[in-house]
């Protein structure tokens, strides 16, 4: 059986993911991009992974700076996700969310569900993407519900849909 790109995408889009904004500092400014391919990799040491298209300016900016933040968006932050999903040269200014700097100097979104401030430990090529690995040096967790991406669209979980343990 041959798997086509369309078959693969149809299957992959059934998997819901959280929505993040990945950011790094670069030449006195910053680069940021909406990303749904984020995962926790390790508790010892504390590691995360983010997959980004290999030709994205975010990849070379992150390699150059050696730092990145992963900012998990809340259910009501769809405009933030859409803003950072737009190519940087077509974004209106100012950004719809404030950015600050934490321990590594990577920009973090102060008003999000949570963030991870990381030092880059490696960049691994995986086909048409790069997997950026980061060692977590600071975190902040807030309350609320996450913004979710599934089936090519953004969704917010209702309180009734949340599973409670």
N, C-alpha and C positions, 0 to 999 in steps of 0.2 A: 504494500500500500504506500502510495506517495502522498506526503502531506504538503499541501500548498500553503503559501503565506496566508491566503484568505481563510483556510481551514484553521490554521494556527491562531490567527487573530480572533476568529469566531469563538474558539474555545477559551483563549486567554481573557477575552472581555467578559466572560461569565464570572470571573474571580473579582470580588470587591476588594479594593485597597483603600488605605487612608491617603490623604492628599497632603503633601508637604511642599514647602518652599526651601530649596537648598540655596545657601548663600556663601560667598567668599569675598574677602577684601582683595582689591587689585588696583595698583597704581593710584592710590589715594581715593579710590572710589570702591564700588562693589559690583559684583555680578550676582544675579539671583535668577532662579528658574523653578517653575512648578514641576514637581516630580512625584510620581506615585510608586516608583520602584525603590522602596526603602525597606530595610530590614535590620533588626537587631541580630548581631552575629555571635557575640560572645559575652559572657559575664566575667571571665577571667582570662585575659584582660577585657575591659569594657570596650567592645568594638561594634561599629555599625557599618552597613554597606549601602551604597546608593548607585543605581545604574542610570547612566546618562548617555545619550548618543555620542559616539566617539568623536564626531566632528564638532560638537557643541563648544562654543567659547568658554562655557562653564568648566569643561574638563581642563583646558590649558590654564585658565585662571586659577583653578584650585591647585593644580600641580605647582604653579609658580608661587602661590602664597603659602602653601603647606597647611592651610586651615580651611575649615568649612563648618557651617551650622546646618542643622536639619530642623525645620520649624513645622510642627504638626498643626494643621489648620482645624479650626472649630467649624461646626455645622453652618454657621452664619457667615463664613468667610469666602464664599464663592467668588465675590468680586476680587479678592486678593489672589485667589488661584488663577482666575482669568487674566488678571493684570500681569502676573509673572509668567504665564504661559505664552504671552505675546512677545515676539522678538523685541529685544531691548531698544532697537532703533525706531520702533513704532509705538512705544509706550508713552502715554500722556504723563506729564509731571504735575504735581508730585505723586509719589506712590501712595496708595490708599491705606498704608499702615506705617507706623513709625518703626525705624530700625535703630538698634543700639549695639554697642560692642561689649562683649564679655571677656573672659580670660584670654582667649587666643587672639582676640581682635576681629574674629569673624562676625559679621553683622547678624543679629538675631532679631526676630519679630517680637516685640514686647507684648503684643496682644494676640497670643495664639494659645492653643491648647497645651502645648509643651514644646520645648526645644532642647537640642543636643549640641553642645559646642565641642568641636573635635579638632585634633591634629591629624593630618593625613598620614597614614602609614603605608599606603601603596595604591597604585592604580593598575588594574589588571584589564587587559583587553579581552572582550568576550564577543566575538562576531562584530556586529555593527554598533556595539555599546562598549563603554568603559565602566568597570566596577570600581568605584572609589571607596577605599576602606579608611575608616577614621577611628582613632582612639578617643573615647569620650573623656573630656576633662572637666566638664560642667554640664548640669542639666537643670531644667525647671519644669515642673509639672503643675498644670492648673486643672480646673474643673470644667465640665461641659461635655458635649457630644462632638464626635469627630465629623469632619466633612469626608464623604466617601465617594470614590469614583468606581463606577461599574457600568458596563455596557456602553461605554463612550459618553457617559453623562455623569454629572455631579448629583449626589443624593445626600440627604440628611436623615439620620436614623431618628425615628420618633421615639419618645420615651417608652412607648408600649413595646417597641421592637428590641429594646435593650435587654440583654440577658442578665439576670442578677444571680449571683451565687450565694 
